[in-house]
């Protein structure tokens, strides 16, 4: 008799939604499953209609279709070593990207805004378990030499990292183009949580087309690159499989 009563009670709850998943729970499960599908496994027609997702190679790095900030999505390195904001009009550059498949990876990309005629060239080089990346003095000397820079680096300590940044304005030699200059931002990010873990970065911002107006200025370029630089986060030990 007790078994019959229990079955009847469960049947009643089922009809009212108590012994089964209600519609809200079903929708949440469906949403969670949808989030589990990475953009690289989705139909391009279902993705945002921007270069970051419509370019086949670029979308392999995209974490999800969620916009983190206006105009920016989230990029994840193939080695799952770091994440950072990625511009919606950005495109991966295979010729400027390399990886040893274990502890180093370099990602090159471009971002071009047709309306402003401003082009951003970027390269992010990630190193893990590399002794040289642990020495700021050596790294900054090398970065200075590579960029023809003789000044000081700005040093900032934030959660889990130390960011070194420098910049310079360059003028194209033997060029009669109206916008014959570029702004370069370069530096080094050292993990403050893990030894032998760091990133070297370089950004060049310039006007692309000589026959179109371009309102590029240093403040504008710095604001854009600062957004990208300070968005970089390292994965911590024990969380390399995702966050």
GROMACS elastic network, one bead per residue, 0.5 to 0.9 nm:
[ bonds ]
;  ai    aj funct       b0    kb
    1     4     6  0.51104   500
    1     5     6  0.62522   500
    1     6     6  0.86344   500
    2     5     6  0.50868   500
    2     6     6  0.61050   500
    2     7     6  0.86227   500
    3     6     6  0.50613   500
    3     7     6  0.61583   500
    3     8     6  0.86055   500
    4     7     6  0.51690   500
    4     8     6  0.61813   500
    4     9     6  0.85712   500
    5     8     6  0.51473   500
    5     9     6  0.61129   500
    5    10     6  0.86339   500
    6     9     6  0.50466   500
    6    10     6  0.61498   500
    6    11     6  0.85329   500
    7    10     6  0.51295   500
    7    11     6  0.60769   500
    7    12     6  0.85932   500
    8    11     6  0.50093   500
    8    12     6  0.61904   500
    8    13     6  0.86903   500
    9    12     6  0.51031   500
    9    13     6  0.63032   500
    9    14     6  0.86034   500
   10    13     6  0.50279   500
   10    14     6  0.60476   500
   10    15     6  0.86532   500
   10    18     6  0.79940   500
   10    19     6  0.63276   500
   11    15     6  0.62997   500
   11    16     6  0.87261   500
   11    19     6  0.78025   500
   12    15     6  0.52393   500
   12    16     6  0.64061   500
   12    17     6  0.85584   500
   12    18     6  0.81446   500
   12    19     6  0.85171   500
   13    16     6  0.50363   500
   13    17     6  0.57788   500
   13    19     6  0.53305   500
   13    20     6  0.79603   500
   14    18     6  0.53542   500
   14    20     6  0.56791   500
   14    21     6  0.89079   500
   15    18     6  0.75640   500
   15    19     6  0.82154   500
   15    20     6  0.85871   500
   16    19     6  0.82236   500
   16    20     6  0.88559   500
   17    20     6  0.55971   500
   17    21     6  0.67952   500
   17    22     6  0.56056   500
   17    23     6  0.86755   500
   18    21     6  0.75984   500
   18    22     6  0.77418   500
   19    22     6  0.88592   500
   21    24     6  0.79743   500
   21    25     6  0.57673   500
   21    26     6  0.62562   500
   22    25     6  0.53318   500
   22    26     6  0.62450   500
   22    27     6  0.87138   500
   23    27     6  0.61188   500
   23    28     6  0.85455   500
   24    27     6  0.51192   500
   24    28     6  0.61634   500
   24    29     6  0.86335   500
   25    29     6  0.61368   500
   25    30     6  0.85298   500
   26    29     6  0.51145   500
   26    30     6  0.61548   500
   26    31     6  0.85856   500
   27    31     6  0.60611   500
   27    32     6  0.85324   500
   28    32     6  0.60914   500
   28    33     6  0.85655   500
   29    32     6  0.50590   500
   29    33     6  0.61702   500
   29    34     6  0.85657   500
   30    33     6  0.51445   500
   30    34     6  0.61996   500
   30    35     6  0.86909   500
   31    34     6  0.50048   500
   31    35     6  0.61978   500
   31    36     6  0.86852   500
   32    35     6  0.50633   500
   32    36     6  0.63212   500
   33    36     6  0.50661   500
   33    37     6  0.68850   500
   34    37     6  0.55037   500
   34    38     6  0.85870   500
   35    38     6  0.72434   500
   35    64     6  0.71799   500
   35    65     6  0.86670   500
   36    64     6  0.87055   500
   37    40     6  0.82552   500
   37    41     6  0.64987   500
   37    42     6  0.71710   500
   37    64     6  0.81323   500
   38    41     6  0.55631   500
   38    42     6  0.68530   500
   38    59     6  0.89180   500
   38    60     6  0.82580   500
   38    62     6  0.75487   500
   38    63     6  0.63321   500
   38    64     6  0.60259   500
   38    65     6  0.84462   500
   39    42     6  0.51115   500
   39    43     6  0.80733   500
   39    44     6  0.82520   500
   39    47     6  0.71993   500
   39    53     6  0.73892   500
   39    59     6  0.62124   500
   39    60     6  0.70709   500
   39    61     6  0.85356   500
   39    62     6  0.64027   500
   39    63     6  0.69824   500
   39    64     6  0.59208   500
   39    65     6  0.68094   500
   40    43     6  0.82195   500
   40    44     6  0.85745   500
   40    53     6  0.82959   500
   40    56     6  0.75992   500
   40    57     6  0.86332   500
   40    58     6  0.88078   500
   40    59     6  0.55287   500
   40    61     6  0.79132   500
   40    62     6  0.75520   500
   40    63     6  0.89573   500
   41    44     6  0.89780   500
   41    60     6  0.85655   500
   42    45     6  0.83423   500
   42    46     6  0.69273   500
   42    47     6  0.72902   500
   43    46     6  0.54706   500
   43    47     6  0.69033   500
   44    47     6  0.50876   500
   44    48     6  0.79533   500
   44    49     6  0.81755   500
   44    53     6  0.72467   500
   44    54     6  0.61303   500
   44    55     6  0.89346   500
   44    56     6  0.86728   500
   45    48     6  0.79550   500
   45    49     6  0.78718   500
   45    54     6  0.85815   500
   46    49     6  0.85666   500
   47    50     6  0.83639   500
   47    53     6  0.63511   500
   47    54     6  0.74170   500
   47    65     6  0.68967   500
   48    51     6  0.85787   500
   48    52     6  0.83721   500
   48    53     6  0.62746   500
   48    54     6  0.75644   500
   48    65     6  0.69804   500
   48    88     6  0.89243   500
   49    52     6  0.84660   500
   49    53     6  0.69107   500
   49    54     6  0.63463   500
   50    53     6  0.58286   500
   50    54     6  0.59519   500
   50    55     6  0.83543   500
   50    88     6  0.58783   500
   50    89     6  0.60504   500
   50    90     6  0.85435   500
   51    55     6  0.54668   500
   51    58     6  0.79342   500
   51    59     6  0.86289   500
   51    88     6  0.63848   500
   51    89     6  0.50620   500
   51    90     6  0.61416   500
   51    91     6  0.62009   500
   52    55     6  0.60595   500
   52    56     6  0.86041   500
   52    57     6  0.89410   500
   52    58     6  0.56799   500
   52    59     6  0.59015   500
   52    61     6  0.89622   500
   52    62     6  0.77079   500
   52    73     6  0.83894   500
   52    86     6  0.79552   500
   52    87     6  0.72831   500
   52    88     6  0.52205   500
   52    89     6  0.58215   500
   52    90     6  0.53482   500
   52    91     6  0.57524   500
   52    92     6  0.80902   500
   53    56     6  0.71022   500
   53    57     6  0.87760   500
   53    58     6  0.65459   500
   53    60     6  0.84773   500
   53    62     6  0.75151   500
   53    65     6  0.83843   500
   53    88     6  0.79496   500
   53    91     6  0.88109   500
   54    57     6  0.88855   500
   54    58     6  0.78841   500
   54    59     6  0.70485   500
   55    58     6  0.54013   500
   55    59     6  0.62862   500
   55    91     6  0.68735   500
   55    92     6  0.81105   500
   56    59     6  0.56440   500
   56    60     6  0.69449   500
   57    60     6  0.56084   500
   57    61     6  0.77639   500
   57    91     6  0.81455   500
   57    92     6  0.64712   500
   57    93     6  0.85986   500
   57    94     6  0.82351   500
   58    61     6  0.58157   500
   58    62     6  0.71670   500
   58    90     6  0.80393   500
   58    91     6  0.57201   500
   58    93     6  0.83677   500
   58   109     6  0.87256   500
   59    63     6  0.83999   500
   59    75     6  0.87883   500
   59    91     6  0.88101   500
   59    92     6  0.86490   500
   60    63     6  0.83023   500
   60    75     6  0.89825   500
   60    76     6  0.88764   500
   60    78     6  0.84879   500
   61    74     6  0.83351   500
   61    75     6  0.53483   500
   61    76     6  0.53846   500
   61    77     6  0.63660   500
   61    78     6  0.69521   500
   61    92     6  0.88478   500
   62    65     6  0.76606   500
   62    73     6  0.73297   500
   62    74     6  0.59259   500
   62    76     6  0.63030   500
   62    77     6  0.89436   500
   62    86     6  0.84008   500
   63    66     6  0.83927   500
   63    73     6  0.79615   500
   63    74     6  0.56486   500
   63    75     6  0.57980   500
   63    76     6  0.61399   500
   63    83     6  0.89383   500
   64    67     6  0.82160   500
   64    73     6  0.76299   500
   64    74     6  0.70043   500
   64    75     6  0.85983   500
   65    73     6  0.72133   500
   65    74     6  0.84587   500
   66    73     6  0.65925   500
   66    74     6  0.79783   500
   67    70     6  0.65963   500
   67    71     6  0.71129   500
   67    72     6  0.59110   500
   67    74     6  0.76402   500
   67    88     6  0.89636   500
   68    71     6  0.81402   500
   68    72     6  0.58663   500
   68    73     6  0.52480   500
   68    74     6  0.66517   500
   68    85     6  0.75727   500
   69    72     6  0.51325   500
   69    73     6  0.69533   500
   69    85     6  0.82979   500
   70    73     6  0.84128   500
   71    86     6  0.84193   500
   71    87     6  0.59316   500
   71    88     6  0.54165   500
   71    89     6  0.81348   500
   72    85     6  0.58603   500
   72    86     6  0.52903   500
   72    88     6  0.54490   500
   72    89     6  0.87732   500
   73    84     6  0.84340   500
   73    85     6  0.56122   500
   73    86     6  0.51855   500
   73    87     6  0.64294   500
   73    88     6  0.65640   500
   74    83     6  0.68455   500
   74    84     6  0.58421   500
   74    86     6  0.56698   500
   74    87     6  0.86563   500
   75    82     6  0.84397   500
   75    83     6  0.54648   500
   75    84     6  0.53966   500
   75    85     6  0.60252   500
   75    86     6  0.57865   500
   76    79     6  0.82927   500
   76    80     6  0.62181   500
   76    81     6  0.77769   500
   76    82     6  0.61071   500
   76    84     6  0.68501   500
   77    80     6  0.50160   500
   77    81     6  0.60336   500
   77    82     6  0.57969   500
   77    83     6  0.63971   500
   77    84     6  0.87782   500
   77   105     6  0.78273   500
   77   106     6  0.89249   500
   77   107     6  0.79906   500
   77   126     6  0.88026   500
   78    81     6  0.76222   500
   78    82     6  0.89087   500
   78    99     6  0.87114   500
   78   101     6  0.83924   500
   78   105     6  0.79022   500
   79    82     6  0.80356   500
   79    99     6  0.86420   500
   79   101     6  0.70215   500
   79   102     6  0.70721   500
   79   103     6  0.73542   500
   79   104     6  0.79926   500
   79   105     6  0.73317   500
   79   240     6  0.85583   500
   80    83     6  0.76855   500
   80   234     6  0.87662   500
   80   235     6  0.71782   500
   80   240     6  0.59232   500
   80   241     6  0.70612   500
   80   242     6  0.73622   500
   81   103     6  0.84101   500
   81   104     6  0.89524   500
   81   105     6  0.88247   500
   81   126     6  0.74596   500
   81   127     6  0.86065   500
   81   128     6  0.80616   500
   81   233     6  0.86522   500
   81   234     6  0.59933   500
   81   235     6  0.55614   500
   81   236     6  0.85547   500
   81   240     6  0.69299   500
   82   126     6  0.80244   500
   82   232     6  0.67491   500
   82   233     6  0.54888   500
   82   235     6  0.55853   500
   82   240     6  0.89731   500
   83   231     6  0.78300   500
   83   232     6  0.57049   500
   83   233     6  0.54859   500
   83   234     6  0.67310   500
   83   235     6  0.78169   500
   84   228     6  0.68175   500
   84   229     6  0.80012   500
   84   230     6  0.83159   500
   84   231     6  0.51052   500
   84   233     6  0.64105   500
   85   227     6  0.78993   500
   85   228     6  0.58617   500
   85   229     6  0.86772   500
   85   231     6  0.58367   500
   85   232     6  0.72312   500
   86    89     6  0.85331   500
   86    90     6  0.68212   500
   86   228     6  0.73199   500
   87    90     6  0.51179   500
   87    91     6  0.86709   500
   87   111     6  0.68231   500
   87   228     6  0.86916   500
   88    91     6  0.85484   500
   88   111     6  0.81086   500
   89   110     6  0.82148   500
   89   111     6  0.54071   500
   89   112     6  0.63004   500
   89   113     6  0.70501   500
   90   109     6  0.64744   500
   90   110     6  0.53865   500
   90   112     6  0.69726   500
   90   120     6  0.86953   500
   91   108     6  0.86285   500
   91   109     6  0.53615   500
   91   110     6  0.53842   500
   91   111     6  0.63738   500
   91   112     6  0.88436   500
   92    96     6  0.86853   500
   92    97     6  0.82861   500
   92   107     6  0.74614   500
   92   108     6  0.60651   500
   92   110     6  0.66974   500
   93    96     6  0.55772   500
   93    97     6  0.64698   500
   93   107     6  0.75465   500
   93   108     6  0.51214   500
   93   110     6  0.70325   500
   94    97     6  0.50784   500
   94    98     6  0.77572   500
   94   107     6  0.80240   500
   94   108     6  0.70506   500
   94   109     6  0.82715   500
   95    98     6  0.80914   500
   95   108     6  0.78221   500
   96   106     6  0.75345   500
   96   107     6  0.67819   500
   96   109     6  0.77363   500
   96   123     6  0.74459   500
   97   105     6  0.75048   500
   97   108     6  0.51809   500
   97   109     6  0.84192   500
   97   123     6  0.79676   500
   97   124     6  0.88125   500
   97   125     6  0.86777   500
   98   101     6  0.89841   500
   98   104     6  0.82524   500
   98   105     6  0.57025   500
   98   106     6  0.50419   500
   98   107     6  0.68372   500
   98   108     6  0.86972   500
   98   125     6  0.88169   500
   99   102     6  0.76903   500
   99   103     6  0.80559   500
   99   104     6  0.56908   500
   99   106     6  0.61806   500
   99   107     6  0.85654   500
  100   103     6  0.67582   500
  100   104     6  0.58321   500
  100   105     6  0.66627   500
  101   104     6  0.70352   500
  101   105     6  0.74830   500
  102   105     6  0.83049   500
  102   128     6  0.85662   500
  103   126     6  0.78668   500
  103   127     6  0.59345   500
  103   129     6  0.66982   500
  103   130     6  0.81201   500
  104   125     6  0.73858   500
  104   126     6  0.54253   500
  104   128     6  0.62192   500
  104   129     6  0.87655   500
  104   130     6  0.86521   500
  105   124     6  0.82065   500
  105   125     6  0.57709   500
  105   126     6  0.51382   500
  105   127     6  0.67911   500
  106   123     6  0.68508   500
  106   124     6  0.55453   500
  106   126     6  0.60418   500
  106   127     6  0.87290   500
  107   122     6  0.81100   500
  107   123     6  0.55871   500
  107   124     6  0.52089   500
  107   125     6  0.63548   500
  107   126     6  0.84118   500
  108   121     6  0.76686   500
  108   122     6  0.56110   500
  108   124     6  0.64683   500
  108   125     6  0.85622   500
  109   120     6  0.82710   500
  109   121     6  0.61627   500
  109   122     6  0.53496   500
  109   123     6  0.65037   500
  109   124     6  0.87953   500
  110   119     6  0.71227   500
  110   120     6  0.55297   500
  110   122     6  0.61758   500
  110   123     6  0.88900   500
  111   118     6  0.83145   500
  111   119     6  0.58031   500
  111   121     6  0.66920   500
  111   122     6  0.83265   500
  112   115     6  0.89665   500
  112   116     6  0.86323   500
  112   117     6  0.70682   500
  112   118     6  0.59232   500
  112   120     6  0.62887   500
  112   121     6  0.87693   500
  112   208     6  0.82107   500
  113   116     6  0.56311   500
  113   117     6  0.55832   500
  113   118     6  0.55543   500
  113   119     6  0.65679   500
  113   120     6  0.87373   500
  114   118     6  0.71133   500
  114   119     6  0.86084   500
  115   118     6  0.81025   500
  116   119     6  0.88470   500
  116   207     6  0.84655   500
  116   212     6  0.89970   500
  116   213     6  0.76468   500
  116   214     6  0.59893   500
  116   215     6  0.68907   500
  116   216     6  0.80867   500
  117   206     6  0.85518   500
  117   207     6  0.57463   500
  117   208     6  0.59109   500
  117   209     6  0.66005   500
  117   212     6  0.70377   500
  117   213     6  0.70722   500
  117   214     6  0.56213   500
  117   215     6  0.81467   500
  117   216     6  0.85582   500
  118   205     6  0.69929   500
  118   206     6  0.57422   500
  118   208     6  0.59806   500
  118   209     6  0.85106   500
  118   214     6  0.68786   500
  118   215     6  0.81707   500
  118   216     6  0.68795   500
  119   204     6  0.80836   500
  119   205     6  0.57340   500
  119   206     6  0.53984   500
  119   207     6  0.58760   500
  119   208     6  0.57310   500
  120   203     6  0.68020   500
  120   204     6  0.57072   500
  120   206     6  0.66827   500
  120   207     6  0.88166   500
  120   221     6  0.89158   500
  120   225     6  0.88533   500
  121   202     6  0.81148   500
  121   203     6  0.56213   500
  121   204     6  0.50966   500
  121   205     6  0.64957   500
  121   206     6  0.85754   500
  122   201     6  0.75373   500
  122   202     6  0.57035   500
  122   204     6  0.65298   500
  122   205     6  0.87846   500
  123   200     6  0.82592   500
  123   201     6  0.57464   500
  123   202     6  0.53564   500
  123   203     6  0.66703   500
  124   199     6  0.68259   500
  124   200     6  0.60598   500
  124   202     6  0.67035   500
  124   203     6  0.87942   500
  125   198     6  0.85036   500
  125   199     6  0.54444   500
  125   200     6  0.51277   500
  125   201     6  0.61940   500
  125   202     6  0.88589   500
  126   197     6  0.79628   500
  126   198     6  0.61433   500
  126   200     6  0.66769   500
  126   201     6  0.87038   500
  127   130     6  0.61899   500
  127   133     6  0.69879   500
  127   196     6  0.77209   500
  127   197     6  0.58407   500
  127   198     6  0.54819   500
  127   199     6  0.60940   500
  127   200     6  0.83268   500
  128   131     6  0.86751   500
  128   133     6  0.80725   500
  128   195     6  0.85551   500
  128   196     6  0.58374   500
  128   198     6  0.66377   500
  128   199     6  0.87827   500
  129   133     6  0.83906   500
  129   195     6  0.75831   500
  129   197     6  0.62033   500
  130   133     6  0.57144   500
  130   134     6  0.73079   500
  130   195     6  0.88840   500
  130   196     6  0.52102   500
  130   197     6  0.69559   500
  130   198     6  0.85777   500
  131   134     6  0.55781   500
  131   135     6  0.76033   500
  131   195     6  0.85717   500
  131   196     6  0.55461   500
  131   197     6  0.85995   500
  132   135     6  0.58041   500
  132   136     6  0.85953   500
  132   138     6  0.74359   500
  132   139     6  0.72969   500
  132   196     6  0.75549   500
  133   136     6  0.72302   500
  133   138     6  0.83335   500
  133   139     6  0.66495   500
  133   188     6  0.89662   500
  133   190     6  0.75099   500
  133   195     6  0.89054   500
  133   196     6  0.57732   500
  133   197     6  0.64758   500
  133   198     6  0.58358   500
  133   199     6  0.78499   500
  133   200     6  0.87880   500
  134   138     6  0.87901   500
  134   139     6  0.82629   500
  134   190     6  0.71832   500
  134   191     6  0.87062   500
  134   195     6  0.66188   500
  134   197     6  0.68215   500
  134   198     6  0.73463   500
  135   138     6  0.55286   500
  135   139     6  0.62102   500
  135   140     6  0.86845   500
  135   190     6  0.89378   500
  135   196     6  0.86471   500
  136   139     6  0.50248   500
  136   140     6  0.59144   500
  136   141     6  0.84111   500
  136   164     6  0.88328   500
  136   188     6  0.81006   500
  136   190     6  0.78461   500
  137   140     6  0.54029   500
  137   141     6  0.62254   500
  137   142     6  0.87149   500
  138   141     6  0.52645   500
  138   142     6  0.62930   500
  138   143     6  0.87097   500
  139   142     6  0.52073   500
  139   143     6  0.61405   500
  139   144     6  0.85412   500
  139   187     6  0.88324   500
  139   188     6  0.74308   500
  139   200     6  0.85982   500
  140   143     6  0.50355   500
  140   144     6  0.59614   500
  140   145     6  0.85450   500
  140   153     6  0.79651   500
  140   164     6  0.82309   500
  140   187     6  0.73038   500
  140   188     6  0.72996   500
  141   144     6  0.51515   500
  141   145     6  0.62873   500
  141   146     6  0.87373   500
  142   145     6  0.51656   500
  142   146     6  0.62451   500
  142   147     6  0.87402   500
  143   146     6  0.51168   500
  143   147     6  0.62805   500
  143   148     6  0.85097   500
  143   149     6  0.81353   500
  143   186     6  0.77124   500
  143   187     6  0.68305   500
  143   188     6  0.81561   500
  143   200     6  0.83049   500
  144   147     6  0.52785   500
  144   148     6  0.58519   500
  144   150     6  0.64813   500
  144   151     6  0.81032   500
  144   166     6  0.88793   500
  144   186     6  0.88412   500
  144   187     6  0.86021   500
  145   148     6  0.51309   500
  145   149     6  0.63358   500
  145   150     6  0.80900   500
  146   149     6  0.78007   500
  147   150     6  0.89994   500
  147   168     6  0.88809   500
  147   184     6  0.87080   500
  147   186     6  0.81335   500
  149   152     6  0.86438   500
  149   166     6  0.85297   500
  149   167     6  0.83758   500
  149   168     6  0.76327   500
  151   166     6  0.78633   500
  151   167     6  0.89729   500
  152   165     6  0.87392   500
  152   166     6  0.70698   500
  153   164     6  0.57572   500
  153   165     6  0.52504   500
  153   167     6  0.84943   500
  153   187     6  0.77719   500
  154   163     6  0.78772   500
  154   164     6  0.54469   500
  154   165     6  0.50780   500
  154   166     6  0.63427   500
  155   162     6  0.70079   500
  155   163     6  0.57011   500
  155   165     6  0.66726   500
  156   161     6  0.85017   500
  156   162     6  0.57288   500
  156   163     6  0.51057   500
  156   164     6  0.65685   500
  156   165     6  0.84381   500
  157   160     6  0.80949   500
  157   161     6  0.61808   500
  157   163     6  0.63361   500
  157   164     6  0.89912   500
  157   192     6  0.86603   500
  158   161     6  0.55671   500
  158   162     6  0.62543   500
  158   163     6  0.77443   500
  158   192     6  0.89573   500
  158   230     6  0.88920   500
  159   162     6  0.82412   500
  159   192     6  0.81683   500
  159   193     6  0.89699   500
  159   233     6  0.88820   500
  160   190     6  0.86869   500
  160   191     6  0.58883   500
  160   192     6  0.50897   500
  160   193     6  0.54940   500
  160   194     6  0.85503   500
  160   233     6  0.79080   500
  160   234     6  0.77008   500
  160   236     6  0.89234   500
  161   189     6  0.66121   500
  161   190     6  0.55835   500
  161   193     6  0.72084   500
  161   198     6  0.87416   500
  161   233     6  0.79423   500
  161   234     6  0.80995   500
  162   188     6  0.83427   500
  162   189     6  0.56563   500
  162   190     6  0.51943   500
  162   191     6  0.63343   500
  162   192     6  0.64098   500
  163   187     6  0.76475   500
  163   188     6  0.61645   500
  163   190     6  0.66077   500
  163   191     6  0.88239   500
  163   229     6  0.84339   500
  163   230     6  0.79966   500
  164   186     6  0.83755   500
  164   187     6  0.53321   500
  164   188     6  0.51730   500
  164   189     6  0.61267   500
  164   190     6  0.83470   500
  165   185     6  0.71021   500
  165   186     6  0.59466   500
  165   188     6  0.68259   500
  165   189     6  0.86083   500
  165   229     6  0.89810   500
  166   184     6  0.83491   500
  166   185     6  0.58701   500
  166   186     6  0.55998   500
  166   187     6  0.60755   500
  167   183     6  0.72073   500
  167   184     6  0.54016   500
  167   186     6  0.62673   500
  167   187     6  0.85579   500
  167   222     6  0.86883   500
  168   182     6  0.85275   500
  168   183     6  0.59897   500
  168   184     6  0.53903   500
  168   185     6  0.68700   500
  168   186     6  0.89151   500
  169   181     6  0.69788   500
  169   182     6  0.58055   500
  169   184     6  0.62441   500
  169   218     6  0.81745   500
  170   180     6  0.85148   500
  170   181     6  0.54742   500
  170   182     6  0.53001   500
  170   183     6  0.62861   500
  170   184     6  0.74382   500
  171   175     6  0.87246   500
  171   180     6  0.57340   500
  171   182     6  0.65243   500
  171   183     6  0.89874   500
  172   175     6  0.58870   500
  172   176     6  0.88944   500
  172   177     6  0.89023   500
  172   180     6  0.53425   500
  172   181     6  0.58185   500
  172   182     6  0.79906   500
  173   176     6  0.87873   500
  173   180     6  0.82071   500
  175   178     6  0.85929   500
  175   180     6  0.65402   500
  176   179     6  0.86275   500
  176   180     6  0.72413   500
  177   180     6  0.54667   500
  177   210     6  0.63502   500
  178   181     6  0.87901   500
  178   210     6  0.67825   500
  178   211     6  0.88413   500
  179   182     6  0.83349   500
  179   206     6  0.81025   500
  179   207     6  0.64222   500
  179   208     6  0.86915   500
  179   209     6  0.89194   500
  179   210     6  0.68981   500
  179   214     6  0.76067   500
  179   216     6  0.87526   500
  180   206     6  0.85422   500
  180   207     6  0.82394   500
  180   210     6  0.89649   500
  181   206     6  0.67291   500
  181   207     6  0.80012   500
  182   204     6  0.66744   500
  182   205     6  0.56506   500
  182   207     6  0.75328   500
  182   216     6  0.87773   500
  182   218     6  0.89247   500
  183   203     6  0.81622   500
  183   204     6  0.57272   500
  183   205     6  0.52043   500
  183   206     6  0.65573   500
  183   217     6  0.83790   500
  183   218     6  0.67230   500
  183   221     6  0.70704   500
  183   222     6  0.83744   500
  184   202     6  0.73327   500
  184   203     6  0.56836   500
  184   205     6  0.64282   500
  184   206     6  0.88867   500
  184   221     6  0.88441   500
  185   201     6  0.81829   500
  185   202     6  0.58340   500
  185   203     6  0.50540   500
  185   204     6  0.64427   500
  185   205     6  0.83920   500
  185   221     6  0.89415   500
  185   222     6  0.77175   500
  185   225     6  0.73320   500
  185   226     6  0.89329   500
  186   200     6  0.77676   500
  186   201     6  0.55629   500
  186   203     6  0.61815   500
  186   204     6  0.85771   500
  187   199     6  0.85310   500
  187   200     6  0.59793   500
  187   201     6  0.55842   500
  187   202     6  0.67122   500
  188   198     6  0.73035   500
  188   199     6  0.56956   500
  188   201     6  0.61547   500
  188   202     6  0.89079   500
  189   197     6  0.87696   500
  189   198     6  0.54713   500
  189   199     6  0.50247   500
  189   200     6  0.63988   500
  189   201     6  0.80177   500
  189   229     6  0.88461   500
  189   232     6  0.88123   500
  190   193     6  0.89982   500
  190   194     6  0.87620   500
  190   195     6  0.86851   500
  190   196     6  0.82610   500
  190   197     6  0.63318   500
  190   199     6  0.65728   500
  190   200     6  0.88249   500
  191   194     6  0.56795   500
  191   195     6  0.70473   500
  191   196     6  0.79223   500
  191   197     6  0.56420   500
  191   198     6  0.57196   500
  191   199     6  0.85486   500
  191   234     6  0.72726   500
  192   195     6  0.74693   500
  192   197     6  0.86402   500
  193   197     6  0.88372   500
  193   236     6  0.77442   500
  194   197     6  0.61787   500
  194   236     6  0.78565   500
  194   237     6  0.82012   500
  195   198     6  0.86577   500
  197   234     6  0.86073   500
  198   234     6  0.84788   500
  201   229     6  0.80568   500
  203   225     6  0.70502   500
  204   221     6  0.88920   500
  204   225     6  0.89943   500
  205   216     6  0.83895   500
  205   221     6  0.63854   500
  205   225     6  0.86481   500
  206   216     6  0.71166   500
  206   221     6  0.86334   500
  207   210     6  0.74531   500
  207   212     6  0.88907   500
  207   213     6  0.86743   500
  207   214     6  0.60949   500
  207   215     6  0.83135   500
  207   216     6  0.68645   500
  208   212     6  0.85408   500
  208   214     6  0.84757   500
  209   212     6  0.57138   500
  209   213     6  0.82452   500
  209   214     6  0.84357   500
  210   213     6  0.77745   500
  210   214     6  0.85895   500
  216   219     6  0.87029   500
  216   220     6  0.68395   500
  216   221     6  0.71384   500
  217   220     6  0.54654   500
  217   221     6  0.62566   500
  217   222     6  0.86632   500
  218   221     6  0.50958   500
  218   222     6  0.59686   500
  218   223     6  0.85111   500
  219   222     6  0.51376   500
  219   223     6  0.61251   500
  219   224     6  0.86953   500
  220   223     6  0.52904   500
  220   224     6  0.64330   500
  220   225     6  0.88312   500
  221   224     6  0.53067   500
  221   225     6  0.62743   500
  221   226     6  0.85057   500
  222   225     6  0.52214   500
  222   226     6  0.58282   500
  222   227     6  0.84790   500
  223   226     6  0.51889   500
  223   227     6  0.63236   500
  223   228     6  0.89962   500
  224   227     6  0.53130   500
  224   228     6  0.67937   500
  224   229     6  0.89357   500
  225   228     6  0.51631   500
  225   229     6  0.60583   500
  225   230     6  0.85323   500
  226   229     6  0.50414   500
  226   230     6  0.59115   500
  226   231     6  0.82311   500
  227   230     6  0.56816   500
  227   231     6  0.61848   500
  228   231     6  0.52238   500
  228   232     6  0.68811   500
  229   232     6  0.58199   500
  230   233     6  0.80296   500
  235   238     6  0.84334   500
  235   239     6  0.62123   500
  235   240     6  0.57502   500
  235   241     6  0.88983   500
  235   242     6  0.81300   500
  235   243     6  0.81521   500
  236   239     6  0.55799   500
  236   240     6  0.66919   500
  237   240     6  0.65392   500
  238   241     6  0.78313   500
  239   242     6  0.58490   500
  239   243     6  0.64827   500
  240   243     6  0.77601   500
